[in-house]
Amino acid sequence: MKKHKKFIELVNCYPYPIPMKEEEDYFLLPAKVMRKKGFECEFVTLRAQGDRTIETKFANDKAALEHFRGFPIRRFDKTLSLLNYIRKEKALLHANLRPFLPTTLSSLLPNTKVIRPFTYYMGSNFAIALGSAVLFRRFDRILAVTPYECGVYRKYLIPEKKITHIPLAIDYKFFSKKAKADGVRKKFGIKQSDKVIVAVANVRKLKRFDVLLKALTIVRKSVPTAKVVIVGTDMLHAQGLPSLKETSAKLGISDSVVVTGFQPAEVLRKIYSISDVFVHPAADEYQGLVSYEASAMGIPLCLSTIGSHTSVYGGHALYHEVNDFKKLAENIVTCINKRESRAEHIKFLKNHMKNWDYPVIAKRLSSFYDELI
């Protein structure tokens, strides 16, 4: 292999607006792996990032160029200019996020190319799903993060040799060790006697925290000191929905609900450290890094019955149908009042999550790319 071949990662948005631990920066890891192999690595994207446009002093150049965590990012004004650049560079392409137009069109490029879809939905109807399957076959490999996602591609007759299961990484070393809750209880009003139910996500409709709040009204009858701590930004008003604060007030549980807003990893670990149960009630979840972090910390899991959960955790988590707040309440009470019944499952998952650790996933990615170059 010749040194300094080009590796390009096509991304919809980078860096992300909210800070990410470097070990859990899923866009960064492939570039770091390929740099070690002697490749010249860079990110390409558009200056238009959703509803905003990135302004840089290079905005009038062919591509706006900047650097992040030691890697160049080229921002193009137009999709065709971006794709033409990748083609001319004859780069090995790692394309992310299928709903992103440049990623979809990159399937037509002659380059050796890999796609990480970041969604397991093939389309809103059968015709679109079939079209997606046709485009997927044009990639040399498809990176799936869960066994469930692999099954979706098989259903659409994508050749098995093109499907590779490699999850996104977590910082297991960091999240498997409890931290002293210095100031966290005081800051967020959490008492020593509280039984903490933790949920982590930016709060949108599909995360279904409304189901969690309804469940809490039942949980409090058996566990009066139960308190839900939601780590993330409440974005429900932007979707025309009542905020968590408004819903909590309507249900009469305001004194048992804490919404912390976004918190850095160090604070999140402290909250995990005082938590009795972890809940992720989402109607749709691509992978769910936070569930992996909670497992590494040794917190029992209560999850929605969706494929990206059940195919990873099997019988080692307690499940509820997405709208079934009564079953979720039952599961939460079991994890709090009968924790000993979950002990073996907690032990298994805490050990199992070592397979999602950053260096483990980096090694798997490295071997994966060795097959392509």
C-alpha positions, 0 to 999 in steps of 0.5 A: 500500500502506498502512503498518503492515499486520500481518505474522505469522510462525507458528513452532513454536519461537523463538528456537531453543535453540542460537544462530544467526547473525542472517544465517542465522536463517531465521525472522527474515529474512521479518519483517525483509523485511516490516518494511522494507515498512512492516508491523507484524511479530510472531511467534506460537507456543505456550508449549508448546515440545515437551517444555517450556513457556516460563514468562514473567511474562505467563503469565496474560495472553491471550498471553505477550509478549516480544521477540527481536532487535527483534520481539515474540513472542506465546506462546499457551496454546492453538492455537485462541486462537492461530489466532483471534488471527491471524484477527482481526488479518487479517494476512498469514501466513507459517506454518512447519513443517507437522508443527506443529499450528497451522501445519496448521490455519492452512490453514483461515484466511481470511487471505492465507497462505504456508507454509514446510513445512521437510519435503518428506515429504507423509505417512507413507502415501498417504492422509495425503499426499493430505490434505496436498496438499489442505491445501497448496492452501489456501495462497496460496504454498508456499515450497520450498528445493530444486528437489527439494522443488518436484518433490515438490509437482508430483507431488501436483498442487499448482498450479505457480503456488503453488510458489516456490523460495527457499532459506534464506540463508547468510552467504556473506561470512562463510563464504567467507573462511578464518580463522586457526585460532587455537587450534582445532588445539590445542583439539581435538587436530588436528595440522598433518599431519592430513587433516581430514574435517569433518561438521557437525550435531547427531548423530541417527540420520538423520544417519548418521554411523555410515556415516562412521565405517565409511568412516573405517576404510577411508580410514585405509588410504590416508590414515593421517593422516585425522581426522574432526571432527564439529561438533555435539552427540551425541544418539544416547544419547537415541535408544537408540543407541551414542554416537559415542565408543562406536562409534569405540572398537568400530571401533578408530578413537577416535584419529581421531575428534573430536566438538567439541559445538556450536560458534559460527560463528566457531569453525566457520569456523576448523574449515572453514578447516583441512578437506580434505573435507566430508561430509554422509551424512544419510538425510534433509535438508531443505536442509543449510545447512552444506553450503552454508557448506562450498561457500562456503569451497571445501571439496570435498563428499561427500554422500549421494544424496538429492534435496535434495543432488543437485538443488542440487549436480548433478555438482559433488559426489561421492555415495554411497548412504546405507548405502554406506560403501565408496563414501563412503570412495572419495569421501573418498580422491579428495577428499584424494589427488586434490584437483586432480580436484575443482578445477573443481567446487570453484571452481564451487560457491564461486561458485555459493553466492553465490546463497544469500547473505543479501542475495540471498535477502532481495531474492528474498523481498521480490519474492515478497511484493510479488506478494502484497500 
